[in-house]
């Protein structure tokens, strides 16, 4: 929630109800980005958003970078919460 993710400390919120709503939004976005990152790996697209020689990004970071790639290429951003299960 801090630093390289959502930068929570920059929000400067003081009211607990607003912080609670912000955390709810963060939680939903966090789960979505992890699910998206997992799908990127399972479908074999990791090389498009990660270093080929290192491969050390988390699923969250892969999902966030995939959204950035979709925006940069003017492609639709996948909004599904359906996790990818392989058989």
Buried (B, 14 or more C-beta within 10 A) or exposed (E): EEEEBBEBEEEEBEEEEEEEEBBEEBEEBBBBBBBBBBBBBEEEBBEEBBEEEEEEBEBBBBBBBBBEBBEEEEEEEBEEEEEEEEE
